[in-house]
Amino acid sequence: MMVDNSDIPEVVARKPLMPEGTGDPELPDDRSVVCEFDNTWYSYGGGEPAVESVSFQVRRGDFAAILGPNGSGKTTLLRLALGLLKPSRGSVELFGESSSRFRDWSRVGYVPQRVEGLGTRFPATVEEIVEQGLYRGFDPLAIFRRHGQKKVLDALEVAGISHLRQRAIESLSVGQRQRALIARAIVGDPELLFLDEPVSGVDAVGRDRFHELISSLNKEHNMTVFLISHDIGAVMQGATVCACINRTVVFHGAPHSLTGEHLSELYGFPVDVLLHDALHEHR
């Protein structure tokens, strides 16, 4: 049975933006846990659990994809990881600390599905939007620091939109706006990047380029990525690990180990895996 991609999530997770040749030389070998769900439960308003008994880890360097049908609890997990919700039971940790108490947000980047109002006569240029990612509250010494502009230009270059930096954000296509949001998320060199179905509304060509960019952030810039998505094909090609969620964990492991049986359990009806990558044959 073929599956309509519109209801199949695409997910990815990776590491932080860092110029080559800098940073801790032992970083590539560091497989420490950066995000962990441990028997995590959450219910909205005391009703049926949105997620229940969820346990899995994201390690430094992972490109983690989170898959699941609509209403499966994927966004709830993301909100728990960002400390916007507190588990009803169990725990959620970022860098070894409870996400609800975590405060070192410069280590984390976030790309939402969309930003309401960003494309409707929003009075800012792309460069100004990206510069917002450097804001860390009032700093009376900021005037003496001169590296901020270079960070903005570097982030624009990585996102592939340097040529758009003086354009009004409202004049961009949906895909270009999403690249601006990625640049804003990575301008502060985060170690962990969260993305919530960021290619919603982007055309097929734009989605392919977007996934190439995320893979580059993971592989070339040492960024750990946690991506919620509806594109199983992109997950199989880019992710190093995936978690299939339908309130609880249906599968967690290497993408090439994901089978039609797992997907059938996830979506509740028979699904065939028809993929062409190095580790999947026609099956």
For each residue, the residues with C-beta under 8 A, 3 or more apart:
1: 269 270 271 272
2: 272 274
3: 7 8 232 263 267 271
4: 7 8
5: 8 230 231 232
6: 230
7: 3 4 69 70 230 267
8: 3 4 5 67 69 230 231 232 267
9: 66 67 68 69 72 74 197 228 229 230 231 232
10: 65 67 197 199 227 228 229 230 231 232 234 235
11: 64 65 66 67 74 226 227 228 229 235 239 242 243
12: 63 64 65 195 211 214 215 218 225 226 227 229 234 235 238 239
13: 58 62 63 64 65 66 193 218 224 225 226 227 239 241
14: 61 62 63 64 193 214 215 217 218 219 223 224 225
15: 60 61 62 191 192 193 217 218 221 222 223 224 225
16: 107 109 186 189 190 191 192 193 221 222 223 224
17: 154 155 158 186 189 190 217 221 222 223
18: 22 23 189 221 222
19: 22 154
20: 220
21:
22: 18 19
23: 18 27 222
24: 27 30
25:
26: 29 30
27: 23 24 30 60 222
28: 61 222
29: 26
30: 24 26 27 60 61
31: 59 60 61
32: 59 60
33: 36 57 58 59 60 93 96
34: 58 59 60 94 95 191 192 224
35: 57 58 81 92 93 94 192 226
36: 33 56 57 58 91 92 93
37: 40 54 55 56 57 77 80 81 90 91 92
38: 55 90 91 92 93
39: 53 54 55 89 90 91
40: 37 51 53 54 55 77 80 87 89 90 91 92
41: 49 51 52 53 54 87 88 89 90
42: 49 50 51 73 76 80 85 87 88
43: 46 47 48 49 50 88
44: 47 50
45:
46: 43
47: 43 44
48: 43
49: 41 42 43 52 88 247
50: 42 43 44 73 76 247
51: 40 41 42 54 73 76 77 80 245 247 248
52: 41 49 247 248
53: 39 40 41 90 248 249
54: 37 39 40 41 51 73 77 90 245 248 249
55: 37 38 39 40 90 249
56: 36 37 243 249 252
57: 33 35 36 37
58: 13 33 34 35 36 62 64 192 224 226 241
59: 31 32 33 34 62 224
60: 15 27 30 31 32 33 34 191 224
61: 14 15 28 30 31 218 222 224 240
62: 13 14 15 58 59 224 225 226 240 241
63: 12 13 14 214 215 218 224 225 227 238 239 240 241
64: 11 12 13 14 58 224 225 226 227 239 240 241 242 243
65: 10 11 12 13 227 229 235 238 239 241 242 243 255
66: 9 11 13 74 77 78 226 227 228 229 242 243 245
67: 8 9 10 11 74 229 232 235 242 243 244 245 266
68: 9 72 73 74 244 245 246 250 266
69: 7 8 9 72 246 266 267 268
70: 7
71:
72: 9 68 69 245 246 247 266
73: 42 50 51 54 68 76 77 245 246 247
74: 9 11 66 67 68 77 78 228 245
75: 78 79 196 228
76: 42 50 51 73 79 80 85
77: 37 40 51 54 66 73 74 80 81 245
78: 66 74 75 81 82 194 196 226 228
79: 75 76 82 84 85
80: 37 40 42 51 76 77 83 84 85 86 87 92 99
81: 35 37 77 78 92 94 99 194 226
82: 78 79 99 108 110 194
83: 80 86 94 99 100 101 102
84: 79 80
85: 42 76 79 80
86: 80 83 100
87: 40 41 42 80 90 91 92
88: 41 42 43 49
89: 39 40 41
90: 37 38 39 40 41 53 54 55 87
91: 36 37 38 39 40 87 98
92: 35 36 37 38 40 80 81 87 98 99 100
93: 33 35 36 38 96 97 98 99
94: 34 35 81 83 97 99 102 107 108 192
95: 34 102 104 107 191 192
96: 33 93
97: 93 94 101 102
98: 91 92 93 101 102
99: 80 81 82 83 92 93 94 102
100: 83 86 92
101: 83 97 98
102: 83 94 95 97 98 99 105
103:
104: 95 107
105: 102 108
106: 136 188 190
107: 16 94 95 104 190 191 192
108: 82 94 105 190 191 192 193 194
109: 16 133 185 186 188 190 192 193 194
110: 82 185 193 194 195 196
111: 178 181 182 185 193 194 195 196 198
112: 115 181 196 198
113: 196 197 198 200
114: 118 200 201
115: 112 118 181
116:
117: 120 122
118: 114 115 122 129 169 170 177
119: 122 169 170 172 174 177
120: 117 170
121: 170
122: 117 118 119 168 169 170
123: 168
124: 128 129 168 169
125: 128 129 165 166 167 168 169
126: 129 130 156 161 164 165 166 167 168 169 172 180 183
127: 130 131 152 156 165 166
128: 124 125 131 132
129: 118 124 125 126 132 169 180 181 184
130: 126 127 133 152 155 156 165 180 183 184 187
131: 127 128 134 135 148 152 187
132: 128 129 135 184
133: 109 130 155 183 184 185 186 187 188
134: 131 148 151 152 187 188
135: 131 132
136: 106 139
137:
138:
139: 136 142
140: 143
141: 144 145
142: 139 145 148
143: 140
144: 141
145: 141 142 148
146: 149
147: 150 151
148: 131 134 142 145 151 152
149: 146 152 153
150: 147 153 154
151: 134 147 148 154 155 187 188 189
152: 127 130 131 134 148 149 155 156 183 187
153: 149 150 156 157 162 165
154: 17 19 150 151 157 158 187
155: 17 130 133 151 152 158 159 183 184 186 187
156: 126 127 130 152 153 159 161 162 164 165 183
157: 153 154 160 162
158: 17 154 155 183 186 213 216 217 221
159: 155 156 179 180 182 183 186 213
160: 157 179 209 213
161: 126 156 164 165 176 179 180 183
162: 153 156 157 165
163:
164: 126 156 161 167 172 176 180
165: 125 126 127 130 153 156 161 162
166: 125 126 127
167: 125 126 164 171 172
168: 122 123 124 125 126 171 172
169: 118 119 122 124 125 126 129 172 177 180
170: 118 119 120 121 122
171: 167 168
172: 119 126 164 167 168 169 176 177 180
173: 176 177 206
174: 119 177 178 201 202 206
175: 178 179 199 202 203 206 209 210
176: 161 164 172 173 179 180
177: 118 119 169 172 173 174 180 181
178: 111 174 175 181 182 198 199 202 206 210
179: 159 160 161 175 176 182 183 210 213
180: 126 129 130 159 161 164 169 172 176 177 183 184
181: 111 112 115 129 177 178 184 185 198
182: 111 159 178 179 185 186 198 213 217
183: 126 130 133 152 155 156 158 159 161 179 180 186 187
184: 129 130 132 133 155 180 181 187
185: 109 110 111 133 181 182 190 193
186: 16 17 109 133 155 158 159 182 183 189 190 193 217 221 223
187: 130 131 133 134 151 152 154 155 183 184
188: 106 109 133 134 151
189: 16 17 18 151 186
190: 16 17 106 107 108 109 185 186 193 223
191: 15 16 34 60 95 107 108 223 224
192: 15 16 34 35 58 94 95 107 108 109 223 224 225 226
193: 13 14 15 16 108 109 110 111 185 186 190 217 223 224 225 226
194: 78 81 82 108 109 110 111 226 227
195: 12 110 111 198 214 225 226 227 228 229
196: 75 78 110 111 112 113 228
197: 9 10 113 200 228 229 230
198: 111 112 113 178 181 182 195 210 227 229
199: 10 175 178 202 206 207 210 211 229 231
200: 113 114 197 230
201: 114 174
202: 174 175 178 199 206 207 210
203: 175 206 207
204: 207 208
205: 208 209
206: 173 174 175 178 199 202 203 209 210
207: 199 202 203 204 210 211 231 234
208: 204 205 211 212
209: 160 175 205 206 212 213
210: 175 178 179 198 199 202 206 207 213 214
211: 12 199 207 208 214 215 231 234 237 238
212: 208 209 215 216
213: 158 159 160 179 182 209 210 216 217
214: 12 14 63 195 210 211 217 218 225 227 238
215: 12 14 63 211 212 218 219 238
216: 158 212 213 219 220 221
217: 14 15 17 158 182 186 193 213 214 220 221 223 225
218: 12 13 14 15 61 63 214 215 221 222 223 224 225 238
219: 14 215 216
220: 20 216 217
221: 15 16 17 18 158 186 216 217 218
222: 15 16 17 18 23 27 28 61 218
223: 14 15 16 17 186 190 191 192 193 217 218
224: 13 14 15 16 34 58 59 60 61 62 63 64 191 192 193 218
225: 12 13 14 15 62 63 64 192 193 195 214 217 218
226: 11 12 13 35 58 62 64 66 78 81 192 193 194 195
227: 10 11 12 13 63 64 65 66 194 195 198 214 239
228: 9 10 11 66 74 75 78 195 196 197
229: 9 10 11 12 65 66 67 195 197 198 199 234 235
230: 5 6 7 8 9 10 197 200
231: 5 8 9 10 199 207 211 234 235
232: 3 5 8 9 10 67 235 236 263 275
233: 236 237 275
234: 10 12 207 211 229 231 237 238
235: 10 11 12 65 67 229 231 232 238 239 242 255
236: 232 233 239 255 256 258 275 277 280
237: 211 233 234 277
238: 12 63 65 211 214 215 218 234 235
239: 11 12 13 63 64 65 227 235 236 242 255
240: 61 62 63 64 254 255
241: 13 58 62 63 64 65 252 253 254 255
242: 11 64 65 66 67 235 239 251 252 253 254 255 258
243: 11 56 64 65 66 67 249 251 252
244: 67 68 249 250 251 252 258 262 263 266
245: 51 54 66 67 68 72 73 74 77 248 249 250
246: 68 69 72 73 250 265 266 267
247: 49 50 51 52 72 73
248: 51 52 53 54 245
249: 53 54 55 56 243 244 245 252
250: 68 244 245 246 262 265 266
251: 242 243 244 257 258 262 265 266
252: 56 241 242 243 244 249
253: 241 242 257 258
254: 240 241 242 257 258
255: 65 235 236 239 240 241 242 258
256: 236 277 278 279 280
257: 251 253 254
258: 236 242 244 251 253 254 255 262 263 273
259: 262 263 273 283
260: 263 264 270 271 272 273 283
261: 264 265
262: 244 250 251 258 259 265 266
263: 3 232 244 258 259 260 266 267 271 273
264: 260 261 267 268 269 270 271
265: 246 250 251 261 262 268
266: 67 68 69 72 244 246 250 251 262 263 271
267: 3 7 8 69 246 263 264 271
268: 69 264 265
269: 1 264
270: 1 260 264
271: 1 3 260 263 264 266 267
272: 1 2 260 283
273: 258 259 260 263 280 283
274: 2 282 283
275: 232 233 236 280
276: 280 282
277: 236 237 256 280
278: 256
279: 256
280: 236 256 273 275 276 277 283
281:
282: 274 276
283: 259 260 272 273 274 280
